[in-house]
Amino acid sequence: MRRRTFLAGFSLAAQCAFSSIPERKAKVIKLFKSPDGHPNGLESTKEGLWIGEQTTDRAHLVTWSGKLIRSVDTECANTSGIAVGGGYLWMASNGKAIGRPARATDSPTGQVIQADLKTGSTIKRHVVPGGGGVHGLEFAEGKLWITSLSLKKLTLVDTTDFKIIRQIPVMLDRAHGLAFVREKGKARIWCMHSTEMQIHKLDAETGELLEKIILSKSDPDPHGMCMHRGHLYYCDAGIAPGGVASNSPSAGYIAKIV
């Protein structure tokens, strides 16, 4: 069999397998706007909802009705992901800031910033596995999941030394918000793919695609994501790739999938 014929057959088989995955259309409810209006990271905690703002690079803790509890300034730049765990705030930093003047603490490359949960001050900066940018973070079971965009993978690291524990592939580009769950003892991780407006549920051990949720073009533009009481929540940063305004009518909103 010629190589070209084999690759064409493999590609067709992969497309058929992808199309056969169970999927459902999302029903989305807009809830409230974030304090600064450009939310690009969400994290669910016992205290409430943490929001990472893309332009101010602040982290806000709010109630589930949107009431502000407290805020911290961070040294993140172009925030695109947030996690809370292990006593720390974890921020996804993506180089050149958007919508604010440059600061001496801004990094020219993608980093995961480990910050003090009470003050926002930087504890340590970590290189993104594989280099490049990072759009999603999720702290789960004492470890940190990271979207390694340059590798088209999700990376699980030990937060004590940032050594890689595991990497699993994703099927689409621009992996964004993440949400970890256990179902009947099995580890699952939801991954938002912003460009295609799809949310994929993956086996957190193998990366096998288990389910798809499809957003419509009229839904809020998807960025950060988290899970709370069995429902996925996500946010519309109002900023498109390249740092330009998306002109989304839902810009700044937190939304819930029901």
ZAMARGU-4260 file (C-alpha; in steps of 0.2 Angstrom, whole numbers, plus 5000, padded with zeros to 4 digits):
<rodrens>
0) 5000/5000/5000 | 5007/5017/4995 | 5010/5029/5010 | 4998/5042/5003 | 4984/5030/5002
5) 4988/5023/5020 | 4988/5041/5027 | 4972/5045/5018 | 4964/5030/5025 | 4970/5033/5043
10) 4964/5051/5042 | 4947/5045/5037 | 4946/5032/5051 | 4951/5046/5063 | 4937/5057/5057
15) 4924/5043/5058 | 4930/5039/5076 | 4929/5058/5081 | 4911/5060/5073 | 4905/5044/5082
20) 4908/5051/5100 | 4892/5055/5110 | 4888/5074/5109 | 4875/5086/5115 | 4871/5104/5112
25) 4874/5116/5126 | 4860/5126/5135 | 4869/5141/5141 | 4863/5154/5154 | 4872/5171/5156
30) 4874/5175/5174 | 4884/5191/5178 | 4899/5201/5173 | 4916/5200/5181 | 4922/5214/5191
35) 4934/5221/5177 | 4925/5215/5162 | 4938/5203/5154 | 4937/5186/5163 | 4949/5173/5155
40) 4951/5161/5169 | 4939/5153/5182 | 4941/5142/5197 | 4928/5134/5208 | 4932/5134/5227
45) 4923/5132/5244 | 4925/5150/5246 | 4917/5155/5229 | 4922/5158/5211 | 4939/5164/5207
50) 4941/5175/5191 | 4957/5179/5182 | 4955/5195/5172 | 4965/5196/5156 | 4968/5215/5155
55) 4971/5220/5173 | 4979/5203/5178 | 4969/5204/5194 | 4962/5189/5203 | 4945/5191/5210
60) 4935/5180/5222 | 4916/5182/5220 | 4901/5173/5227 | 4891/5163/5215 | 4879/5177/5212
65) 4894/5188/5207 | 4896/5198/5223 | 4915/5203/5226 | 4923/5195/5241 | 4941/5201/5239
70) 4954/5205/5225 | 4972/5203/5223 | 4984/5211/5210 | 4997/5198/5203 | 5012/5199/5192
75) 5003/5189/5178 | 5003/5197/5161 | 4989/5193/5148 | 4980/5181/5160 | 4973/5166/5152
80) 4969/5154/5166 | 4968/5152/5185 | 4969/5139/5198 | 4969/5138/5216 | 4976/5124/5227
85) 4990/5118/5238 | 4988/5135/5247 | 4993/5145/5232 | 4985/5155/5217 | 4991/5149/5200
90) 4990/5161/5186 | 4993/5157/5167 | 5004/5171/5160 | 5006/5174/5142 | 5019/5187/5139
95) 5015/5204/5132 | 5001/5212/5142 | 4984/5217/5134 | 4975/5233/5138 | 4987/5240/5151
100) 5004/5248/5151 | 5019/5236/5152 | 5027/5232/5169 | 5045/5228/5174 | 5038/5211/5180
105) 5030/5206/5164 | 5038/5191/5156 | 5040/5190/5137 | 5036/5171/5137 | 5022/5160/5143
110) 5024/5156/5162 | 5014/5148/5176 | 5015/5160/5191 | 5013/5153/5208 | 5007/5167/5219
115) 5002/5170/5237 | 4984/5167/5239 | 4981/5182/5251 | 4992/5195/5243 | 4995/5190/5225
120) 5014/5192/5227 | 5024/5180/5216 | 5031/5165/5225 | 5039/5157/5210 | 5038/5157/5191
125) 5037/5141/5181 | 5041/5137/5163 | 5026/5130/5153 | 5030/5112/5148 | 5034/5112/5130
130) 5037/5131/5130 | 5025/5144/5122 | 5008/5150/5129 | 4996/5143/5142 | 4977/5145/5142
135) 4971/5134/5155 | 4975/5128/5172 | 4967/5116/5184 | 4972/5110/5202 | 4966/5093/5206
140) 4970/5080/5219 | 4986/5089/5224 | 4993/5091/5206 | 4992/5104/5192 | 4985/5102/5175
145) 4992/5114/5161 | 4987/5117/5143 | 5004/5114/5134 | 4998/5123/5118 | 5014/5121/5108
150) 5013/5102/5111 | 4994/5101/5108 | 4993/5091/5125 | 4987/5093/5143 | 5002/5091/5155
155) 5000/5085/5173 | 5014/5091/5185 | 5019/5089/5203 | 5018/5106/5210 | 5033/5103/5222
160) 5045/5102/5208 | 5035/5105/5192 | 5041/5088/5185 | 5030/5081/5172 | 5019/5066/5178
165) 5009/5063/5163 | 5004/5071/5146 | 4988/5067/5136 | 4984/5073/5118 | 4970/5084/5113
170) 4961/5083/5097 | 4958/5101/5093 | 4968/5117/5094 | 4967/5132/5106 | 4964/5121/5122
175) 4958/5133/5135 | 4948/5131/5151 | 4949/5114/5161 | 4939/5106/5174 | 4943/5089/5183
180) 4930/5077/5189 | 4929/5059/5195 | 4915/5048/5189 | 4913/5031/5198 | 4931/5032/5203
185) 4938/5036/5186 | 4948/5052/5182 | 4940/5064/5169 | 4945/5081/5163 | 4935/5093/5153
190) 4944/5104/5140 | 4937/5119/5131 | 4942/5122/5113 | 4938/5140/5110 | 4940/5141/5091
195) 4929/5126/5088 | 4917/5131/5102 | 4918/5113/5109 | 4920/5106/5126 | 4928/5088/5126
200) 4928/5076/5141 | 4944/5066/5141 | 4950/5051/5150 | 4963/5059/5162 | 4974/5044/5161
205) 4974/5040/5142 | 4967/5056/5134 | 4953/5046/5126 | 4939/5057/5120 | 4923/5052/5129
210) 4910/5065/5126 | 4908/5082/5117 | 4897/5097/5121 | 4894/5109/5107 | 4891/5128/5109
215) 4882/5138/5096 | 4888/5154/5088 | 4876/5164/5098 | 4883/5158/5115 | 4896/5168/5124
220) 4913/5166/5117 | 4922/5153/5127 | 4938/5155/5137 | 4941/5150/5155 | 4930/5136/5163
225) 4927/5127/5179 | 4915/5114/5187 | 4903/5118/5201 | 4891/5106/5208 | 4890/5096/5193
230) 4888/5110/5181 | 4901/5118/5169 | 4904/5137/5170 | 4914/5147/5158 | 4918/5165/5154
235) 4918/5177/5139 | 4934/5188/5140 | 4928/5199/5126 | 4945/5198/5118 | 4949/5188/5102
240) 4966/5180/5097 | 4979/5194/5093 | 4973/5204/5108 | 4959/5213/5098 | 4941/5216/5104
245) 4929/5201/5100 | 4914/5212/5099 | 4905/5198/5108 | 4888/5204/5115 | 4892/5193/5130
250) 4909/5200/5133 | 4913/5200/5151 | 4900/5188/5157 | 4901/5172/5167 | 4890/5159/5160
255) 4883/5142/5166 | 4879/5126/5156 | 4863/5118/5162
</rodrens>
